[in-house]
Amino acid sequence: MSDNSTPAKTPLYDWHADNGGRMVDFAGWLMPVQYRSIVEEHQATRNAVGLFDISHMGRLLIDGPDAASFLDSLLTRSVVDMKPHQIRYSLVCNEQGGILDDVLTYRVVLDADQSSGFGLVVNASNREKIVAWLQSQVADRSVEIRDVTTEYAMIALQGPKAIELLDPLTPFELTSMRYYTGQLMEFDGAECFVSRTGYTGEDGCEIICEADKIVGIWQRLIDEAHKIGGSAVGLAARDTLRLEAGMPLYGHELSESINPVEAGLDFAINLQNRDFVGKDALVEFRKKGQSRVRVGLQLEDRRVPREGCRLLRGDSEIGVVTSGTFSPTFERPIAMGYVKDTVAAPGTTLTVDIRGKEHSATVVPLPFYERGK
Amino acid sequence: MNPEQLLFAKTHEWIAVAEEDGTKIATLGLSAFAIEALTDLVYIDLPAVGRKVEAEQPFCEVESVKAVSDIYAPVEGEVIAVNDALPNALETLGDDPYDAGWIAKIKITDEAGLNNLLDHAAYQKQCNEEAH
């Protein structure tokens, strides 16, 4: 979405507006930032279940005989060995190893003969860039790239009660679905792709279905959620939830001037026996070591460090905050940022400049929050 | 206080002006609309008593989960009192914005700023526009 165009509406826009959603322009989409208190929405997700409209995320289908090898040449993790139904988090890098986006790759199985293509879910803010990047990399391969974002809607159910809410409503036994896998199934008369994925640190699912079917499904799930202490949740609590879970957000912890090694995303880099755009740079980054790394920060008082706040040690500037919030779970300010590797060890005390005043912060391991297993 | 009898800044502060011993004192707080919009307050940074303030300049801050917001002085003057109870009872700002939720009292040294304030009806109009 370009900045000067009218923001797009998801198929759930009217529902949000009719149910107290405060609508804001986010990456070219009118999205609910909150319906009520952010803390209440956050706690509903941690304690029961939160429902999120994430239809703004970009949805791409990559098909054709060369689809697997094509994606394999562009993603930091292997694609060719993905099994049907499997989903992988990985990064798209440029030649310099800078992060163009972080994406989920879905090995989708669309029909009984197991013929399959791939789905890519990309950040809303990067959708046009990634579509253009993919197209520029096709060369003579036989690949079809389709941007199906507006043909489908996408929602997330997240929280300790998410699976028990959805399981009785679907023909598939969700409790047996492994994390980071997905399945096509019929739900409420609509064909849905349900995956055990999310961005909150909780167990849960994400559902993709045809755009005109989502309102009924959403309302049914909302009705069920209300019975067990759940509710709709806006982007503000989605941010506090992912921050507590130590998950990076593109535009904050990730950008073209940050590489996956310093971002602490080694688990999403697979260098063995394969080649992809940015690989040489990543090999070099790993060999050299990184001069800055992503860390978690915890503060004692109630002032909240925000994106852009400078991090100091003594008089010298040693880093910057990329995201910060007041953690509803821990009831104290938390932040993520990049600091020099020499001051990145957990327990290190730093100073944060919050609007001209210095506050003490301690480096802590990520994630801040990990759900009970 | 009845909000209909208060003055409001475009930046969402309410102001009540009273005369004590020949000097004008402005009591200031945040409007119910502002508190509702902020939600999830976590901190207020009260100004120091004795601090000189300038009209339409920030002089203290309120922090919510989502963002930090400046509170602006409506007039030039000097802070002569702050509501010390607020930092440990931020809910007061929302529960009783126009009485117990007052934030600071300012001794006015230049009244010019008062001319830029809105009456309740004009402020409501601005809020209705912002809400859409």
Interface residues (C-beta under 8 A of the other chain):
Chain A: V33 Q34 R36 S37 I38 V39 A236 T240 D301 R302 R303 V304 R306 T325 F326 P328 R355
Chain B: T39 D40 V42 Y43 D45 E61 E63 S64 V65 K66 A67 V68
